[in-house]
Amino acid sequence: MSAVDAPLGLRSVAPIQSKLRRGLRRYSLPVIGALIIIAWIVVAIIAPLLSPYLPSTVDVTARLRPPSSTHWLGTDVLGRDVFTRLIYGTRISLTTGMVVVLVGAFIGTLVGGIAAYARGRVEEVIMRATDLVLCFPPIILAMAIAAALGIGTTNTIIAMLVVWWPKFARLARSLVLVQRSQEYVEAAVVIGLSPARILLRHIIPNSIGPLIILVTLDVGNAIITFAGLSFLGLGVIPPTPEWGSMVSEGRELIEQWWVAAFPGFAILTIVLGFNFLGDGIRDWLDPRSRRR
């Protein structure tokens, strides 16, 4: 390359570098969030390889020992290894949060889409049922349902699903109402497509962006809610390792701070991870944000 061409080449690279720097600044937190989530997923998968102990192994001679080379995060009141129970608890907390949000999103989107597309009496009945569920604070209603169904992971998931779908139904209804007035929907009606096909194959896919954002942001809320129910004794059945129940076991152990602090920190990191990722997806799907 000649001396004359070199400055022009450098000038052509400069805008690309500037865009990369802006992209890194804008999406640094979403990348951090994604890395946190991936790290916890890997921990959940390889949990048996990370600790020589079992989560239910009791050793009363080693109870309430502080973090050491033998027990990296200390032991609880029954001498169980906190680190082992923490990494095994990842499986329950992550799985529960994702199942509740994904199933709740599917049910709510389908119900809200049907209400918006059907209109009339069908919409009125569906939306009044949605409003009825939303009248109650989610955690209180979930507590009542979980208490009625009985302690257990499956029952707790069912209780959370009852209170989780309405927010998706309301969002899906508003999105479908906007889409059903578009020209492509009118064209689909003219060529004779069935209402179900128009809704499932055309309207909902074109409304999926805000729903994806809500799903990503809501996984953290679901993990916190499940941990809260377990903290109150309405979640997992002991001695199943779960972050909320671990915090509950250590809530009165002031001097043995590690029993509650480490599972609490785990909840904090995974919730921040999903919040960072959700914010990044929202910015990426917003054309106005991408132009800035």
Secondary structure, DSSP 8 states (H G I E B T S, - for coil): --TTHHHHHHHHHHHHHHHHHHHHHHHHHHHHHHHHHHHHHHHHHTHHHH-SS-TT---GGGTT--S-SSSTT-B-TT--BHHHHHHHHHHHHHHHHHHHHHHHHHHHHHHHHHHHHH-HHHHHHHHHHHHHHHTS-HHHHHHHHHHHH-SSHHHHHHHHHHHHHHHHHHHHHHHHHHHTTSHHHHHHHHTT--HHHHIIIIIHHHTHHHHHHHHHHHHHHHHHHHHHHHHTT-SS-TTS--HHHHHHHTTT-SSSTHHHHHHHHHHHHHHHHHHHHHHHHHHHH-HHHHH-
